[in-house]
């Protein structure tokens, strides 16, 4: 066989590297053009530029792992395919779970910035949903340990109308009565003013931006009417009150549930339009030095506040359904993408079984020369380990490169989607280690059956087979 020169090998490697780079650049350009057509970018090349520094190391690593390294181990074309399948599975898990972790971190940060860490509420079934003795509860909250700031509020349901005609479309909102000066250190939504003022005066209201522009169709300075239920007569019929208000400002938190269905007025105005006592309080919002200690602080407050019966909830308990849904989505996505690795495992089984079938005579010769069953078993387990190792490394390089590229890509996402202009990606290294462990474990388990089959071959039957 003619011996090839080192220059020929260098040329071969360079040609394949150029082909891989051209393929990745073409795919990136295709993604860029699709992004431009979906989100209306004026220049389709702009989003591609920040992606190239992140894509280049991934291309080099992928080329080295997929082309050069397997040649050193003498792996076949089917082994290349098995490596690629494992790599696709690992990369998919890293990218998708990175996006889900990023969304989870973004939502946690937004909710912690906007909402108070702990709420102190009246007991269930309390009259008018207010405290029977708010002064005693306020003194207990002020004297509790670990409380950085607190603010009294009233929260009731109301209907808002853009005109006085009660037959027109009505919008149900959560009407909050608050003192902006006290609430500002506790709940951040009063600082998210985008138009007008965040301090409503007598007869004024501050609306969520989406509520004002998308539903009510009002701007700052426009009048609107609030309909509130103030009493229920002896026959069970509710009595309502209509109050004219003027829009003083608009706020935007980036949380659609809040921006679409929340309005706030001054605390004294809320007491007047809901016909409540002058000292009425519906809840106390509490700010803590460390938001991560919200659950422990809520339990401590339950024990410390003995002046009146109360309910105490931490912010993650208030939004438990939302974050539980995120966790379920993450778990379901992980299980679904693990199917890719299981498919790759069957590919590894097929590859090693083909090797056992094609190398039956060689296995028989090794056994006649003294190779034991454990040695043959280790040989095929090592082959599965190498395939899993290279595939996992390829997926790790491609997944981290894709995460880096996607995190740099700016997107014009509608404001309804939590004010995100980039894909939020957070790579949690414990998650990456779990993915690596699952990938290597699946590949090793897939190697057990072919290894056992090769180890049990009878050398006489193996040689007779040829």
Secondary structure, 3 states (H helix, E strand, C coil): CCCCCHHHHHHHHHHHHHHHHHHHHHHHHHHHHHHHHHHCCCCCCHHHHHHHHHHHHHHHHHHHHHHHHHHHHCCCHHHHHHHHHHHHHHHHHHHHHHHHHHHHHHHHHHHHHHCCCEEEEECCCCHHHCCCCHHHHHHHHHHCCCEEEEEEEEEEEEEEECCCCCCCCCEEEEEEEECHHHHCCCCHHHHCEEEECCCCCCCEEEEEHHHHHHHHCCCCCCEEEEEEEEEECCCCCEEEEEEEEEEEEEECCCCHHHHCCEEEEEHHHHHHHCCCCCCCCCEEEEEECCHHHHHHHHHHHHHHCCCCCEEEEEHHHHCHHHHHHHHHHHHHHHHHHHHHHHHHHHHHHHHHHHHHHHCHHHHHHHHHCCCCHHHHHHHHHHHHHHHHHHHHHHHHHHHHHHHHHHHHCECCCCCCCCCCCECCCCCCHHHHHHHHHHHHHHHHHHHHHHHHHHHCCCHHHHHHHC
